Amino acid sequence: MCTLATEGIQYGCGHYVSQRSTHKDDCGSKYCIWSNRHAPNCPHCPQCSRFLGPDSKEVIKAKVPEYCDTCDYWWKKNNTYRRQQPQQ
């Protein structure tokens, strides 16, 4: 399974969000569609690995105190903005 080396942002909630990939680490498997060894006309392709592995290297380019978008949605102000009653 091939992996990527990435650069990204570390948020205050602890999550790392990738902004760009710097290079691919090739696994060298002919059964991985991301590998350079994978044949263009592979007869095994329905069974070939289609997903990249976890990042091989995460370079933190910036640290910000805010939460990431997902955590902000679930934790911001103890979820009060999602429980508000509709205005009449």
Biotite code that builds the C-alpha atoms (Angstrom):
import biotite.structure as struc

atoms = struc.array([
    struc.Atom([0.000, 0.000, 0.000], chain_id="A", res_id=1, res_name="MET", atom_name="CA", element="C"),
    struc.Atom([1.540, 3.291, -1.092], chain_id="A", res_id=2, res_name="CYS", atom_name="CA", element="C"),
    struc.Atom([1.704, 6.261, 1.271], chain_id="A", res_id=3, res_name="THR", atom_name="CA", element="C"),
    struc.Atom([2.089, 10.027, 0.949], chain_id="A", res_id=4, res_name="LEU", atom_name="CA", element="C"),
    struc.Atom([4.329, 12.523, 2.686], chain_id="A", res_id=5, res_name="ALA", atom_name="CA", element="C"),
    struc.Atom([2.206, 15.595, 3.413], chain_id="A", res_id=6, res_name="THR", atom_name="CA", element="C"),
    struc.Atom([2.334, 19.154, 4.708], chain_id="A", res_id=7, res_name="GLU", atom_name="CA", element="C"),
    struc.Atom([-0.544, 20.527, 6.723], chain_id="A", res_id=8, res_name="GLY", atom_name="CA", element="C"),
    struc.Atom([-2.017, 22.386, 9.686], chain_id="A", res_id=9, res_name="ILE", atom_name="CA", element="C"),
    struc.Atom([-2.189, 21.218, 13.312], chain_id="A", res_id=10, res_name="GLN", atom_name="CA", element="C"),
    struc.Atom([-5.408, 22.484, 14.931], chain_id="A", res_id=11, res_name="TYR", atom_name="CA", element="C"),
    struc.Atom([-6.084, 23.225, 18.590], chain_id="A", res_id=12, res_name="GLY", atom_name="CA", element="C"),
    struc.Atom([-8.265, 20.115, 18.859], chain_id="A", res_id=13, res_name="CYS", atom_name="CA", element="C"),
    struc.Atom([-5.226, 17.989, 17.975], chain_id="A", res_id=14, res_name="GLY", atom_name="CA", element="C"),
    struc.Atom([-6.242, 17.055, 14.444], chain_id="A", res_id=15, res_name="HIS", atom_name="CA", element="C"),
    struc.Atom([-3.788, 17.333, 11.571], chain_id="A", res_id=16, res_name="TYR", atom_name="CA", element="C"),
    struc.Atom([-5.304, 18.383, 8.236], chain_id="A", res_id=17, res_name="VAL", atom_name="CA", element="C"),
    struc.Atom([-3.218, 17.779, 5.138], chain_id="A", res_id=18, res_name="SER", atom_name="CA", element="C"),
    struc.Atom([-2.885, 20.731, 2.769], chain_id="A", res_id=19, res_name="GLN", atom_name="CA", element="C"),
    struc.Atom([-0.712, 19.165, 0.061], chain_id="A", res_id=20, res_name="ARG", atom_name="CA", element="C"),
    struc.Atom([1.329, 16.068, -0.617], chain_id="A", res_id=21, res_name="SER", atom_name="CA", element="C"),
    struc.Atom([5.062, 16.459, -1.192], chain_id="A", res_id=22, res_name="THR", atom_name="CA", element="C"),
    struc.Atom([5.803, 13.005, -2.598], chain_id="A", res_id=23, res_name="HIS", atom_name="CA", element="C"),
    struc.Atom([4.528, 9.433, -2.806], chain_id="A", res_id=24, res_name="LYS", atom_name="CA", element="C"),
    struc.Atom([6.308, 6.498, -1.174], chain_id="A", res_id=25, res_name="ASP", atom_name="CA", element="C"),
    struc.Atom([5.841, 3.644, -3.629], chain_id="A", res_id=26, res_name="ASP", atom_name="CA", element="C"),
    struc.Atom([5.146, 0.240, -2.077], chain_id="A", res_id=27, res_name="CYS", atom_name="CA", element="C"),
    struc.Atom([6.381, -1.555, -5.196], chain_id="A", res_id=28, res_name="GLY", atom_name="CA", element="C"),
    struc.Atom([3.429, -3.960, -5.291], chain_id="A", res_id=29, res_name="SER", atom_name="CA", element="C"),
    struc.Atom([1.918, -4.958, -8.621], chain_id="A", res_id=30, res_name="LYS", atom_name="CA", element="C"),
    struc.Atom([-1.410, -5.316, -6.771], chain_id="A", res_id=31, res_name="TYR", atom_name="CA", element="C"),
    struc.Atom([-1.592, -1.642, -5.702], chain_id="A", res_id=32, res_name="CYS", atom_name="CA", element="C"),
    struc.Atom([-3.173, 0.724, -8.249], chain_id="A", res_id=33, res_name="ILE", atom_name="CA", element="C"),
    struc.Atom([-1.027, 3.634, -6.937], chain_id="A", res_id=34, res_name="TRP", atom_name="CA", element="C"),
    struc.Atom([2.262, 1.781, -7.457], chain_id="A", res_id=35, res_name="SER", atom_name="CA", element="C"),
    struc.Atom([4.523, 2.278, -10.463], chain_id="A", res_id=36, res_name="ASN", atom_name="CA", element="C"),
    struc.Atom([4.624, -1.528, -10.840], chain_id="A", res_id=37, res_name="ARG", atom_name="CA", element="C"),
    struc.Atom([0.841, -1.830, -11.359], chain_id="A", res_id=38, res_name="HIS", atom_name="CA", element="C"),
    struc.Atom([0.133, -2.923, -14.930], chain_id="A", res_id=39, res_name="ALA", atom_name="CA", element="C"),
    struc.Atom([-2.188, -0.717, -17.037], chain_id="A", res_id=40, res_name="PRO", atom_name="CA", element="C"),
    struc.Atom([-4.116, -3.786, -18.209], chain_id="A", res_id=41, res_name="ASN", atom_name="CA", element="C"),
    struc.Atom([-4.052, -5.658, -14.880], chain_id="A", res_id=42, res_name="CYS", atom_name="CA", element="C"),
    struc.Atom([-6.262, -8.800, -14.950], chain_id="A", res_id=43, res_name="PRO", atom_name="CA", element="C"),
    struc.Atom([-6.478, -8.798, -11.115], chain_id="A", res_id=44, res_name="HIS", atom_name="CA", element="C"),
    struc.Atom([-7.612, -5.166, -10.874], chain_id="A", res_id=45, res_name="CYS", atom_name="CA", element="C"),
    struc.Atom([-10.969, -5.744, -9.113], chain_id="A", res_id=46, res_name="PRO", atom_name="CA", element="C"),
    struc.Atom([-8.951, -7.247, -6.231], chain_id="A", res_id=47, res_name="GLN", atom_name="CA", element="C"),
    struc.Atom([-6.093, -4.693, -6.302], chain_id="A", res_id=48, res_name="CYS", atom_name="CA", element="C"),
    struc.Atom([-5.557, -2.318, -3.378], chain_id="A", res_id=49, res_name="SER", atom_name="CA", element="C"),
    struc.Atom([-7.316, 0.983, -4.136], chain_id="A", res_id=50, res_name="ARG", atom_name="CA", element="C"),
    struc.Atom([-6.495, 3.001, -1.027], chain_id="A", res_id=51, res_name="PHE", atom_name="CA", element="C"),
    struc.Atom([-3.423, 4.855, 0.138], chain_id="A", res_id=52, res_name="LEU", atom_name="CA", element="C"),
    struc.Atom([-1.983, 4.003, 3.536], chain_id="A", res_id=53, res_name="GLY", atom_name="CA", element="C"),
    struc.Atom([-1.619, 6.494, 6.392], chain_id="A", res_id=54, res_name="PRO", atom_name="CA", element="C"),
    struc.Atom([0.704, 9.424, 5.743], chain_id="A", res_id=55, res_name="ASP", atom_name="CA", element="C"),
    struc.Atom([4.322, 8.308, 5.907], chain_id="A", res_id=56, res_name="SER", atom_name="CA", element="C"),
    struc.Atom([5.378, 11.773, 7.063], chain_id="A", res_id=57, res_name="LYS", atom_name="CA", element="C"),
    struc.Atom([3.323, 14.713, 8.346], chain_id="A", res_id=58, res_name="GLU", atom_name="CA", element="C"),
    struc.Atom([5.128, 18.054, 8.268], chain_id="A", res_id=59, res_name="VAL", atom_name="CA", element="C"),
    struc.Atom([3.308, 20.655, 10.371], chain_id="A", res_id=60, res_name="ILE", atom_name="CA", element="C"),
    struc.Atom([3.502, 23.974, 8.522], chain_id="A", res_id=61, res_name="LYS", atom_name="CA", element="C"),
    struc.Atom([1.326, 25.909, 10.990], chain_id="A", res_id=62, res_name="ALA", atom_name="CA", element="C"),
    struc.Atom([-0.309, 25.439, 14.395], chain_id="A", res_id=63, res_name="LYS", atom_name="CA", element="C"),
    struc.Atom([-3.563, 27.279, 14.995], chain_id="A", res_id=64, res_name="VAL", atom_name="CA", element="C"),
    struc.Atom([-5.554, 27.491, 18.256], chain_id="A", res_id=65, res_name="PRO", atom_name="CA", element="C"),
    struc.Atom([-8.939, 27.056, 16.522], chain_id="A", res_id=66, res_name="GLU", atom_name="CA", element="C"),
    struc.Atom([-10.634, 23.689, 16.176], chain_id="A", res_id=67, res_name="TYR", atom_name="CA", element="C"),
    struc.Atom([-10.827, 21.978, 12.777], chain_id="A", res_id=68, res_name="CYS", atom_name="CA", element="C"),
    struc.Atom([-14.137, 22.223, 10.878], chain_id="A", res_id=69, res_name="ASP", atom_name="CA", element="C"),
    struc.Atom([-15.456, 18.883, 12.138], chain_id="A", res_id=70, res_name="THR", atom_name="CA", element="C"),
    struc.Atom([-14.619, 19.515, 15.801], chain_id="A", res_id=71, res_name="CYS", atom_name="CA", element="C"),
    struc.Atom([-15.868, 23.092, 15.560], chain_id="A", res_id=72, res_name="ASP", atom_name="CA", element="C"),
    struc.Atom([-19.225, 21.760, 14.378], chain_id="A", res_id=73, res_name="TYR", atom_name="CA", element="C"),
    struc.Atom([-19.544, 19.255, 17.247], chain_id="A", res_id=74, res_name="TRP", atom_name="CA", element="C"),
    struc.Atom([-17.956, 21.192, 20.131], chain_id="A", res_id=75, res_name="TRP", atom_name="CA", element="C"),
    struc.Atom([-18.400, 24.917, 19.447], chain_id="A", res_id=76, res_name="LYS", atom_name="CA", element="C"),
    struc.Atom([-20.247, 26.566, 22.355], chain_id="A", res_id=77, res_name="LYS", atom_name="CA", element="C"),
    struc.Atom([-21.274, 23.144, 23.677], chain_id="A", res_id=78, res_name="ASN", atom_name="CA", element="C"),
    struc.Atom([-23.424, 22.523, 20.606], chain_id="A", res_id=79, res_name="ASN", atom_name="CA", element="C"),
    struc.Atom([-25.888, 25.294, 21.522], chain_id="A", res_id=80, res_name="THR", atom_name="CA", element="C"),
    struc.Atom([-26.204, 26.710, 18.015], chain_id="A", res_id=81, res_name="TYR", atom_name="CA", element="C"),
    struc.Atom([-27.552, 23.386, 16.705], chain_id="A", res_id=82, res_name="ARG", atom_name="CA", element="C"),
    struc.Atom([-30.198, 23.088, 19.456], chain_id="A", res_id=83, res_name="ARG", atom_name="CA", element="C"),
    struc.Atom([-31.796, 26.498, 18.987], chain_id="A", res_id=84, res_name="GLN", atom_name="CA", element="C"),
    struc.Atom([-35.523, 26.429, 18.370], chain_id="A", res_id=85, res_name="GLN", atom_name="CA", element="C"),
    struc.Atom([-36.737, 27.731, 14.987], chain_id="A", res_id=86, res_name="PRO", atom_name="CA", element="C"),
    struc.Atom([-37.799, 31.365, 15.039], chain_id="A", res_id=87, res_name="GLN", atom_name="CA", element="C"),
    struc.Atom([-41.512, 32.036, 14.541], chain_id="A", res_id=88, res_name="GLN", atom_name="CA", element="C"),
])
